[in-house]
Amino acid sequence: MSFEHFDQKVADGMVAANQAATGLPGFLGADFTEFGPGRLVARMPVRDDMLTLFGNIHGGVMAALVDHVLGCVLYPLMRRGQWAATTEFKLNYLAPVSGGDLVAESTVLAMTKRTAVVRVEVTNEGHLACVAQGTLLVVEPQPKA
């Protein structure tokens, strides 16, 4: 797939903004380690406050990480003012995670003017822990009244 509209300045800005994020992205603490055309890699340390009573990462934390990288990978590919909205994603948990780092690799599989399909693979200490695929809506900015 060709990504001739990839904007490295936007990608660099996303990396900087992610480092200063508050809210849920700030809670996750995921660092964007690679950001190229149609591909984003993020690394997130698994902390004790992310674990269930059984000692494994909560599925909601994994889902939040997946949703975060699903959308962020699109911004350097979209026109200024557009934004991405996840409309659905399917997630398969493949192995329990109790520590170490999660590495999420987000890859754009297809993109039109209005939608994108993105795949995410999450590994933990070199082992596949989760795979996901989602559809996102590319939203046009609203004209100012």
KARA-V621258 format. One line per field, one symbol per residue. burial: b if it has 24 or more other ideal C-beta (glycine too) atoms within 12 Angstrom, else e. A space follows every 10 residues. Layout:
burial: ???
//
This chain:
burial: eebeebeeeb beebbeebee eeeebeebbb bbeebbebbb bbbbebeeeb eeeeeebbbe bbbbbbbbbb bbbbbbbbee ebebebeebe beeeeebeee bbbbbbbbbe beeeebbbbb bbbbeeeebb bbbbbbbbee eeeee
//
